[in-house]
Amino acid sequence: MTRSASRSRSRGRAPLGGLPGGDKPKDVGEAARAGNSEQEIVSVAIKQLPTDIRERLEKLFEEGLLKEGDLDLRSITVFASLNEGLQARVMNHMEGERIYVANARSKSGFLIATCDKAKTGCLDARGLGAIDPWRTALVAMATPKQKLMDLKTERDWLDQKGELAMKVNVDVSVVEKDVGMPTLTVQLPLTETCAAVKAKLVALGIKSIPGNRMKLHADTVGFLKERFSLAFYNLADGVTLTLSERKRAGTKFRAYAPPAGATSAWQKKQWSVKIIDVDAADVSAVEIIDVDAVKIIDVDPSVDQCRGLPREERASDEETSLYSSAEETSLCSSSLNEAGLEAEAGKALVPAEVGLQINSCSASTRRRVSFAPECAHR
């Protein structure tokens, strides 16, 4: 045997997968023992995947998203170690995030990272907490672009168009019932402002929207302001304006409660009370229908009077006893009237944000008051 022939046989590849006789390797270990290249071993590993997963992965190679050599043996091994459910989830992620797969610096690293995220249940092509490099571009593409216009100065526009009266069409479809037609046409010079247009609309019979709440919109320049003339907006003869109603600004519901001294209607809500027991013309107990107003009752034995105080000003010394609205505390009959609980009238004015500081009297006149929520007035 010559040296060249021996060298050629030693460097030659085994036919059809590296096994003698042209047989293809059945598994990765057999292909590795046959001395095949890494890509051939990767191909064998891919063919050992479940049928549907293998077909979806091979389709990515056919589409050109993945090329030969992009995936190494380690990435395929990690992918094959997942159960079929996680493998399907990884494939769904790679098929849905094609742009990130195509721009990944390492396809093998992307596949391994995706498998790790699938195990923890957080699949994210951009990584947890990472800045999305494509977000700015995608948002810019989805955001409508504002049209830029080069408006002429008011004087130049008047010199070009003149100060003669021009026709202005106004779309009044929102108040069509007032005038019986969807469009009105008014005539006025360019030196006038949109306030003159509103005045003409009111004169033509529009009553549903007051003049001070009218808004006029032009497609080219947006809403017109009353301090600028029509020539300032470069409006021409036959322009169409759209009428709309100006809504009141502000919030419907306040996020904070009004101060305790406010006299709003909700603070003047009447709370129904009922005398439970009468002992020597003294009220022994009172039930309040809605006790959301009285959250805490402070008992101060040092002073013999009753006052309604804001929550932040209530007594908080060691001798003060705190009770919830469903508990009982001592109260004298004279304190009822001073606190605003009129038993004779059967009603009490209790501000919703004001707590009651009720001070006990002598032991002989001390009575029990029960605050029971949602008790029907009888």
C-alpha positions as a printed Julia matrix, in Angstrom:
378×3 Matrix{Float64}:
   0.0    0.0    0.0
   1.45   3.32  -1.0
   1.72   6.25   1.34
  -0.69   8.34  -0.69
  -3.32   5.62  -0.71
  -2.99   5.13   3.03
  -3.32   8.86   3.58
  -6.39   9.08   1.37
  -8.11   6.27   3.21
  -7.35   7.74   6.62
  -8.78  11.12   5.68
 -11.76   9.85   3.74
 -15.29  10.05   5.16
 -17.5    7.08   5.71
 -20.17   6.99   3.01
 -23.77   8.07   3.78
 -23.48   9.19   7.31
 -20.16   7.75   8.25
 -21.04   4.09   8.86
 -19.49   1.22   6.9
 -21.72  -0.06   4.16
 -23.54   3.27   3.71
 -25.94   2.91   6.68
 -27.1    6.12   8.31
 -26.51   6.57  12.06
 -29.55   5.85  14.18
 -28.72   8.14  17.1
 -26.36  10.92  18.14
 -23.98   8.6   19.97
 -23.62   6.33  16.97
 -22.95   9.32  14.71
 -20.35  10.66  17.11
 -18.59   7.31  17.3
 -18.54   7.18  13.51
 -16.53  10.39  13.46
 -19.12  12.52  11.67
 -18.96  16.32  11.7
 -20.96  18.34  14.21
 -23.51  19.42  11.62
 -24.23  15.84  10.68
 -24.68  15.01  14.35
 -27.04  18.01  14.67
 -29.04  16.72  11.69
 -29.36  13.33  13.34
 -30.47  14.97  16.6
 -33.12  17.02  14.79
 -34.49  13.9   13.09
 -34.96  12.29  16.5
 -37.36  15.04  17.62
 -41.14  14.38  17.61
 -42.61  14.43  14.13
 -44.6   17.67  14.37
 -41.79  19.52  16.17
 -39.22  18.29  13.65
 -41.36  19.39  10.7
 -41.85  22.87  12.18
 -38.12  23.25  12.84
 -37.21  22.03   9.35
 -39.68  24.55   7.92
 -37.68  27.35   9.54
 -34.61  26.07   7.7
 -36.56  25.91   4.44
 -37.79  29.48   4.85
 -34.24  30.7    5.38
 -34.82  31.92   8.92
 -32.26  29.35  10.09
 -29.26  28.23   8.09
 -26.98  25.25   8.33
 -24.55  25.84  11.15
 -26.8   28.23  13.1
 -27.72  25.59  15.68
 -25.06  23.61  17.5
 -25.37  20.27  19.22
 -25.76  21.8   22.7
 -28.78  23.89  21.71
 -30.49  20.92  20.05
 -29.73  18.75  23.09
 -31.27  21.33  25.45
 -34.28  21.65  23.16
 -34.72  17.87  22.93
 -34.58  17.56  26.73
 -37.88  19.46  27.06
 -41.21  17.7   27.04
 -43.39  17.99  23.97
 -45.55  20.69  25.53
 -42.6   22.97  26.2
 -41.11  22.16  22.8
 -44.34  23.28  21.14
 -44.3   26.46  23.23
 -40.71  27.18  22.17
 -41.6   26.65  18.52
 -44.63  28.94  18.83
 -42.38  31.59  20.31
 -39.74  31.28  17.6
 -42.36  31.36  14.84
 -44.05  34.4   16.36
 -40.85  36.33  17.04
 -39.18  35.82  13.69
 -37.66  39.28  13.66
 -35.77  38.57  16.88
 -34.65  35.14  15.7
 -33.35  36.58  12.44
 -31.43  39.37  14.2
 -30.09  37.25  17.05
 -26.3   37.28  17.26
 -26.3   33.57  18.11
 -29.21  31.4   17.02
 -28.02  28.63  19.32
 -27.91  31.01  22.27
 -31.38  32.29  21.39
 -32.75  28.74  21.35
 -31.11  27.87  24.67
 -32.39  31.08  26.29
 -35.87  30.38  24.96
 -35.79  26.87  26.41
 -34.73  28.25  29.8
 -37.58  30.76  29.74
 -40.03  28.05  28.74
 -39.03  26.09  31.84
 -39.72  29.09  34.09
 -42.88  30.08  32.23
 -41.69  33.51  31.07
 -41.05  33.54  27.34
 -39.88  36.93  26.21
 -37.7   37.45  23.15
 -36.3   40.67  24.58
 -35.38  39.22  27.94
 -36.77  40.02  31.37
 -36.48  43.73  32.09
 -34.35  44.41  29.03
 -34.93  47.42  26.81
 -36.66  46.5   23.59
 -34.42  47.78  20.77
 -37.3   47.64  18.29
 -39.96  49.35  20.39
 -39.06  52.89  19.35
 -39.06  52.01  15.67
 -42.29  50.03  15.85
 -44.11  52.73  17.81
 -42.91  55.35  15.34
 -44.22  53.25  12.46
 -47.62  52.8   14.13
 -48.02  56.45  15.2
 -49.79  58.62  12.62
 -47.61  61.41  11.34
 -48.82  64.97  11.7
 -49.01  66.9    8.49
 -46.78  69.94   8.46
 -47.99  73.02   6.62
 -46.2   76.23   5.84
 -48.79  78.94   6.55
 -48.39  82.35   5.07
 -48.54  85.4    7.26
 -51.93  87.0    7.8
 -51.03  90.1    5.79
 -49.66  88.08   2.85
 -52.81  85.95   2.8
 -55.06  89.02   2.82
 -53.06  90.56  -0.02
 -53.46  87.35  -2.0
 -57.14  86.64  -1.32
 -58.47  90.1   -0.58
 -60.83  91.19   2.16
 -64.07  90.46   0.33
 -66.67  88.21   1.93
 -66.16  84.5    1.34
 -68.38  81.47   1.83
 -67.79  79.24   4.84
 -69.6   75.9    4.97
 -70.28  74.6    8.47
 -71.12  70.95   9.16
 -73.87  71.12  11.79
 -74.91  67.46  11.73
 -74.65  67.3   15.54
 -77.51  69.84  15.82
 -79.35  69.02  12.62
 -82.66  68.93  14.51
 -82.35  72.65  15.25
 -82.01  73.85  11.65
 -83.33  70.89   9.66
 -80.23  70.54   7.46
 -76.75  69.06   7.98
 -74.81  71.98   6.49
 -75.06  75.74   6.78
 -73.3   78.35   4.67
 -72.34  81.77   6.0
 -70.5   84.67   4.37
 -67.94  86.86   6.11
 -64.56  88.44   5.31
 -61.21  86.87   6.16
 -60.55  89.53   8.76
 -63.27  88.09  11.01
 -62.62  85.42  13.62
 -64.44  82.18  14.32
 -66.44  84.06  16.96
 -68.32  85.77  14.13
 -69.07  82.36  12.61
 -70.48  81.17  15.94
 -72.62  84.29  16.24
 -74.08  83.68  12.78
 -74.84  80.06  13.69
 -76.72  81.2   16.78
 -78.61  83.73  14.68
 -79.57  80.99  12.21
 -81.37  79.08  14.96
 -78.89  76.74  16.62
 -80.02  76.49  20.24
 -78.77  73.08  21.38
 -75.22  74.38  21.79
 -74.63  77.85  23.27
 -72.21  80.09  21.45
 -69.61  79.94  24.2
 -69.55  76.14  23.99
 -69.2   75.85  20.23
 -65.99  74.54  18.66
 -65.12  74.83  14.97
 -62.64  72.42  13.43
 -60.87  72.65  10.06
 -59.22  69.58   8.58
 -56.07  71.47   7.65
 -55.33  73.44  10.83
 -57.45  71.84  13.55
 -59.64  73.77  15.99
 -59.92  77.51  15.44
 -59.18  79.96  18.24
 -61.22  83.11  18.64
 -58.17  85.35  19.01
 -56.99  84.61  15.45
 -58.68  85.67  12.23
 -59.63  83.35   9.4
 -56.78  84.78   7.35
 -54.34  83.7   10.06
 -55.31  80.07   9.34
 -55.05  80.61   5.55
 -58.67  79.59   5.0
 -59.95  79.99   1.45
 -63.38  80.5   -0.08
 -65.61  77.43   0.31
 -63.78  75.98   3.31
 -65.72  73.47   5.42
 -65.74  73.71   9.21
 -67.13  71.08  11.58
 -69.19  72.14  14.58
 -68.81  70.31  17.89
 -69.63  70.99  21.53
 -67.06  71.95  24.12
 -67.25  69.63  27.11
 -66.6   70.72  30.64
 -63.18  69.77  31.93
 -62.46  68.23  35.32
 -63.24  64.93  36.98
 -66.6   63.41  37.71
 -65.5   61.84  40.97
 -62.99  63.38  43.34
 -60.16  61.24  44.63
 -60.12  63.05  47.98
 -62.83  63.92  50.49
 -63.83  67.57  50.97
 -62.77  69.21  54.23
 -64.81  68.67  57.36
 -66.19  72.21  57.3
 -67.66  71.91  53.83
 -71.42  72.23  53.49
 -71.99  70.03  50.47
 -75.17  68.05  50.07
 -73.58  64.73  50.91
 -72.49  66.1   54.28
 -76.07  67.07  55.12
 -77.4   63.55  54.71
 -79.98  62.68  57.37
 -79.36  59.56  59.4
 -82.47  57.86  60.79
 -82.38  56.9   64.47
 -84.77  54.94  66.7
 -85.24  55.02  70.46
 -84.82  51.48  71.77
 -85.58  51.97  75.44
 -86.8   54.91  77.46
 -85.94  55.28  81.13
 -87.24  58.38  82.92
 -87.55  60.25  79.61
 -83.88  59.59  78.91
 -82.67  57.88  75.8
 -81.02  54.6   76.73
 -80.04  53.45  73.27
 -80.16  54.65  69.7
 -79.73  52.66  66.5
 -78.29  54.42  63.47
 -79.37  53.13  60.06
 -76.13  53.91  58.2
 -73.11  54.26  60.45
 -70.5   54.88  57.77
 -70.37  58.42  59.11
 -69.45  57.42  62.68
 -66.34  55.27  62.49
 -64.81  55.92  65.95
 -66.28  57.4   69.1
 -63.92  59.03  71.57
 -64.93  59.11  75.21
 -63.22  61.8   77.24
 -64.25  61.6   80.95
 -62.53  64.87  81.82
 -65.04  67.19  80.11
 -68.83  67.09  80.3
 -69.77  68.17  76.77
 -70.19  66.81  73.28
 -68.61  68.17  70.12
 -68.31  67.16  66.48
 -64.63  67.21  65.53
 -62.65  66.22  62.43
 -60.82  62.93  62.75
 -57.38  64.49  63.05
 -58.52  66.68  65.98
 -60.04  63.99  68.18
 -58.67  63.3   71.66
 -56.08  60.53  71.79
 -54.81  60.49  75.4
 -54.52  57.4   77.57
 -57.91  57.91  79.21
 -59.72  57.92  75.85
 -61.57  54.75  74.92
 -61.97  53.97  71.21
 -65.01  52.09  70.0
 -66.06  50.98  66.53
 -69.49  51.8   65.14
 -70.86  48.38  66.07
 -69.72  48.57  69.71
 -71.33  50.28  72.67
 -70.23  53.24  74.71
 -71.66  55.35  77.52
 -73.62  58.46  76.68
 -75.87  60.75  78.67
 -79.2   61.94  77.32
 -78.1   65.58  77.3
 -75.12  64.66  75.16
 -77.42  63.32  72.46
 -78.86  66.71  71.64
 -75.48  68.42  71.83
 -74.04  65.84  69.45
 -76.81  66.47  66.95
 -78.87  63.32  67.58
 -82.45  64.56  67.93
 -84.33  61.56  69.27
 -87.68  63.37  69.32
 -87.56  64.11  65.6
 -86.33  60.62  64.85
 -83.48  61.93  62.71
 -79.91  63.03  63.15
 -77.58  65.14  61.06
 -74.18  63.42  61.13
 -71.55  64.75  58.69
 -69.92  61.85  56.88
 -66.34  63.0   57.48
 -66.81  64.28  61.04
 -66.47  61.97  64.04
 -68.26  62.54  67.35
 -66.37  63.26  70.56
 -68.86  62.28  73.23
 -67.91  63.01  76.83
 -69.52  61.09  79.64
 -71.56  62.69  82.42
 -72.01  61.5   85.97
 -72.57  57.83  86.68
 -76.22  58.39  87.59
 -77.09  59.86  84.2
 -74.83  57.61  82.12
 -76.68  55.55  79.54
 -75.82  52.99  76.86
 -75.97  53.8   73.15
 -75.74  51.05  70.53
 -74.6   51.91  67.0
 -76.07  49.2   64.79
 -75.49  49.42  61.02
 -78.27  48.91  58.47
 -81.1   48.95  60.98
 -84.51  49.77  59.55
 -86.21  52.88  60.86
 -89.46  52.03  62.58
